[in-house]
Amino acid sequence: MEIFNELLFNASVLIAFGIFSEILLLKFDLKPSVKNSIQGVVYGLIIIILIFFSYSITEGIFVDGRTVAIIISTLFFGPLAGLITSVIGIVGRILMTENTGTK
């Protein structure tokens, strides 16, 4: 039951931040490439949040919504947004691994 709660939380974070960022961006008249880049950054930050709330199945095996965030970002906002999201997620994970000493 605990894993269900964690996955539900990850899905809630993805949906809430995704809707919130889209509502904010609707207020501004931006070029599609700029808007998609901003969405890539937003979903990259969502990945950082999801890393903090990942669920550990066993030592070294975690479940979180990182790949889902990358897929959503790429599917809805294009390859540039997906690339930005991926780079932020990779850099964030590397920095967290270095700071916590986790492998």
Wavefront OBJ file of the C-alpha trace (Angstrom):
o trace
v 0.000 0.000 0.000
v 2.922 2.327 0.672
v 4.155 2.112 -2.920
v 0.668 3.026 -4.153
v 0.706 6.155 -1.979
v 4.151 7.139 -3.272
v 3.146 6.638 -6.901
v -0.070 8.571 -6.322
v 1.960 11.414 -4.815
v 4.337 11.414 -7.813
v 1.382 11.526 -10.217
v -0.200 14.349 -8.226
v 2.999 16.414 -8.360
v 3.282 15.886 -12.122
v -0.320 16.861 -12.783
v -0.412 19.830 -10.408
v 2.819 21.450 -11.578
v 2.038 20.696 -15.223
v -1.349 22.397 -15.045
v -0.007 25.279 -12.970
v 2.824 26.008 -15.420
v 0.480 25.851 -18.407
v -1.961 28.283 -16.780
v 0.870 30.702 -16.022
v 2.230 30.533 -19.559
v -1.211 31.194 -21.070
v -1.046 34.696 -19.586
v 2.025 35.611 -21.650
v 2.318 35.958 -25.399
v 5.467 33.953 -26.080
v 6.857 32.240 -29.147
v 6.187 28.480 -29.129
v 9.916 27.675 -28.881
v 10.306 29.874 -25.787
v 7.161 28.441 -24.238
v 8.352 24.879 -24.878
v 11.780 25.671 -23.414
v 10.160 27.050 -20.266
v 8.037 23.913 -20.002
v 11.224 21.855 -20.313
v 12.724 23.741 -17.372
v 9.523 23.335 -15.346
v 9.415 19.587 -15.950
v 13.132 19.389 -15.139
v 12.401 20.988 -11.776
v 9.538 18.548 -11.326
v 12.059 15.741 -11.798
v 14.224 17.209 -9.025
v 11.196 17.235 -6.715
v 10.312 13.655 -7.669
v 13.846 12.469 -6.915
v 13.397 13.640 -3.328
v 10.205 11.595 -3.026
v 11.326 8.400 -4.721
v 10.323 5.056 -3.251
v 13.057 2.530 -2.468
v 12.085 -1.051 -3.326
v 15.458 -2.506 -2.350
v 18.888 -1.006 -1.889
v 19.782 0.831 -5.085
v 16.396 0.317 -6.784
v 14.077 3.313 -6.704
v 10.680 4.042 -8.206
v 9.747 7.603 -9.095
v 8.207 9.587 -11.907
v 11.342 10.806 -13.664
v 10.797 8.921 -16.877
v 7.120 9.849 -16.912
v 8.035 13.541 -16.630
v 10.478 13.229 -19.539
v 7.914 11.412 -21.671
v 5.171 13.973 -20.949
v 7.525 16.872 -21.615
v 8.680 15.420 -24.932
v 5.231 14.280 -26.046
v 3.391 17.533 -25.394
v 6.125 20.153 -25.863
v 8.557 18.624 -28.345
v 12.123 17.356 -28.443
v 13.692 20.598 -27.188
v 11.592 20.507 -24.017
v 12.376 16.815 -23.580
v 16.097 17.469 -23.958
v 16.027 20.312 -21.429
v 14.023 18.171 -19.012
v 16.440 15.256 -19.398
v 19.553 17.373 -18.904
v 18.162 18.994 -15.749
v 17.134 15.575 -14.418
v 20.530 14.024 -15.141
v 22.474 16.907 -13.608
v 20.169 16.946 -10.575
v 20.559 13.221 -10.019
v 24.347 13.403 -10.355
v 24.544 16.279 -7.873
v 22.293 14.485 -5.397
v 24.331 11.301 -5.722
v 27.558 13.199 -5.030
v 26.074 14.993 -2.016
v 24.486 11.927 -0.418
v 27.145 9.377 -1.326
v 24.495 7.065 -2.821
v 25.405 4.859 -5.755
l 1 2 3 4 5 6 7 8 9 10 11 12 13 14 15 16 17 18 19 20 21 22 23 24 25 26 27 28 29 30 31 32 33 34 35 36 37 38 39 40 41 42 43 44 45 46 47 48 49 50 51 52 53 54 55 56 57 58 59 60 61 62 63 64 65 66 67 68 69 70 71 72 73 74 75 76 77 78 79 80 81 82 83 84 85 86 87 88 89 90 91 92 93 94 95 96 97 98 99 100 101 102 103
